[in-house]
């Protein structure tokens, strides 16, 4: 199977190159909105820590913009069109998406979600006339034009080959489109690999692009260790790279976890899943279950009032380098105001 997947890599690469060439050459048209658009995306399939970075960026950019809006995709939800996320709606994570609800809770601004990002961005513009759109997971979504492109690379992910044999959506050569390249979880990675990664991306990054490291850490480390001392601890998660999360939690606890439930990203936690948790708690009444903030949006409605379910809160730390990133963004976005929506969607169908 590995050999077959490897043989398909050139085909995938060719399709990706053709798509990007079509946009770069003007053969495929991107929707241009009248307001600045900042895209935050990945080279890989996920698990880079994008959501906490989007929250961090949104809070900082809100100092310069009065009506920023985050646009994200409604993964595995019932939505058929764009919607503004409403907090407090029953089963909101299933309707809007777990990431969308987490962003609305943590980023402190308006969040729009829907199955097609450019349509969602257009709806947000028409509804509230934002002065900035922050596009979540936008690097490959070239149907929406952007003014500042941020790309995240997971410094802990050493599987740097293209799909379908690896996890990369695009080659490192695509980094030439980026205005900023952020290496995430650097403090969780092997130093030797981080140096190799820097050397690998260097030939593909523009001279004017910002390249910087982001450190990740759990908030209240001492509280985590104290809560887990002398009692059974489980970890329940459905994120891009569950194994990295597990390793870091075990590092804080300084021992192996007693039970681990790891599902695919955006797993729709259900009453059946909760039965498994309750069965574990029946065997371990004093047991603690750690989960992510994203997963909590789906688990908490099923476990109302359950104090033994504890959300792990991640912080992003640029180690004082954030000023370079935001200065570059301000220079690029200063005075950006495009005339009208292009193309004119009222003039005819646009797929």
Buried (B, 14 or more C-beta within 10 A) or exposed (E): EEEEBBEEBEEBBEEBBEBBEEBEEEEEEBBBBBBBBBBBBBBBBBBBBBBBBBBBBBBBBBEBBEEBBBBBBBBEBEBEEBBBBEEEEEEBBBBBBBBBBBBBBBBEBBBBBBBBBBBBBBBBBEBEEBBBBBBBBBBBBBBBBBBBBBBBBBBBBEEBEBBBBBBBBBBBEBBEBBBBBBBBBBBBBEEEBBEEBBEEBEEBBEEEBBBBBBBBBBEEEEEBEEBBEEEBBBBBBBBBBBEBBBEBBBEBBEEEBBBBBBBEBBBBBEEEBBEEBEEBBEEBEEBBBBBBBBBBBBBBBBBEEBEBBBBBBBEBBBEEBBEBBBEBBEEBBEEEEBEEBBEEEEEEEEE
